[in-house]
């Protein structure tokens, strides 16, 4: 690809010093970005640029900028559309000052310190080297912030740009001075040595560097090819430089400080197992919490494989905290819930070495099970605080999505851990293949047992034994009504909060035959429901008669934008700020031409230099059917007169019952209207008035228009009207019509959901049972989750119904408090009331396997605060004790049972009560 130079090529062959125009800049950058994306590899260099400056450049070159949620406070985030570049000034020099810490005076640009917790696309963007060079050539400025692309993960390699370098605090033992150095976590110990010795001006053979985590000597960082990531060095931790040989190990460290008493999770051989027969160094580990390979930490306690000592520790264990290693509260919370799960504690405190499946391609070669088991043993060894560095390192290696120092979701981590532990402990070495069979009308018991046998033949582990259940899934095709029943395993149940499953929709209902006043109704429908669901709810709310139909339409700019006449159309396309109306029309006239009446009024021209009047649209269009004898303009005039009849001021003052607010009778809710015989008498009274009015029918100014409302042809009484399925007319309102009719009834439609003007009130408490019922409620699949119907041979938006079939010993409920879109994140702080004792699920289980369906709560993962800046903690009940404890990272404290129910509850852990 040939990229033009920065300046213009002049006629004489010289290059102009003028910058290229915006469209040329845009084209050059786009081509360079595409070229870079086609050549992704480890080591590629990218540059961090402030999004505040970059958005200005995007506006200048005519690119759409991205609009973020309220978390984005930049004034430049207001734009989301294309803005003409000729109205946007050229941005000044590149300015990264808002994303770096002021006072970063390092001479090396890759040592400049970024502000903490920046987010890509909200605070900064990453551009390839070639793009940076062009932008810098055009705009200058800076400072440059180069970052390298690294590869992470073992089973699945992921490329990512290392925006935040590993920050290490170097203590010089000679004088106790401290300085900061920054390297890639992929840098080796050799790289670290070179940087430190060059900084201090000393020779390598006269000095050594220690891992000085928690200001405590852990191990010597000798010159090897191991990376800093592999050695589990953490952000902002200390390292210690000693010159002329290491200081003798005493109760004081090299800087004369007392040694910290925070235990490190032991660094073990990847094939060693606490409780396993023989480790790679040849020592027998016996059966205990620590094997003979545990070294490095002075606060590690050597059990000497003493079983009696082990038993004593077990009695007082389980109260150890987990040190926060930098936004790892999500990990600490999930781990505390898992390590207080009774079957897991019993299993990992025993010898589980024979069940390690190191050959499973879907697993982590047994390493995740080993490191989790070692951590669990340490937490039950009677110590007070553990720093889970080794566990975090393994987690980053096998699940790079959890690497770094950003906040993550404890439920996502829990899902990964349960699945990873299952694969590492899977007793099935070679998984047989089974072809999925359709239920074909067979009894549910037979199909469920068959599916569970197939599942167990491929998946057999501790996790399956105690954490996996089975649910029944029923799909029904909306077209051919094909029913598909499957039975699938589950490891946890993600329960929606009812407010995320349903939505309130306000629709204003008009009478297409002129028999009543318009009335707004607010109904509740499934969030992923379809037009058929809305029609049914509205019909119930407005007492639709058996001889009537509802025609729902969306109104925009006083016109009908579209009719929602497809019963299977998803309601997700209807936004809260839009306006919906429905027309009550006689069934017997279905199929007749529709008459659509659009209202216009004469108003003064708003521009001062233009004097005169102009016609402007207002109000809500009205729709009715044209009769069989429809032929002329007089018939249209009669139809308009009939549908406007309820708006006559004499009519509305004498016939309207109830108070009128904003032009409408008081809004109705989901409760059906009073469908009594009085409504029939009302209809008869209207018919009498229609007959009386028809004798002295008014004459309206009507104009025939086309489908796009562009043409305008006057309608005379004797005009012959050519018509198709839809006839559109303009009704021009004069002072005469305004005197006779009350137009407030067709003005000021309420939106679908009036969120902006609603007072923010405390949400009502809901129960765990209502969340479970919402999870089990039949609902249509989302438009992005269509089902392939084997009978129709097409993807269909089928309805889905879930039922619980088999429940495990340990059941985890995930309360879906978080919702995400591209630029908007939201959290629901609704209080969910849940039982602590005797949770009875028997009425939700469709099978009868003879097991107890009573459960007791034993752990909770809590999330406090908002997204990104929130905090996770855990409540857990100690095994064999009737007492709860609060685990807040390294802090552990007792808590009363009456205090554990809060609106922060996110994951609920229950164990079956054996009867």
Order of alpha helices (4+ residues) and beta strands (2+ residues): beta-beta-alpha-beta-alpha-beta-beta-alpha-beta-beta-beta-beta-beta-alpha-beta-beta-beta-beta-alpha-beta-alpha-alpha-alpha-beta-alpha-alpha-alpha-alpha-beta-beta-beta-alpha-beta-beta-alpha-beta-beta-beta-beta-beta-beta-alpha-alpha-beta-beta-alpha-beta-beta-beta-alpha-beta-alpha-beta-beta-beta-beta-beta-beta-beta-beta-beta-beta-beta-beta-beta-beta
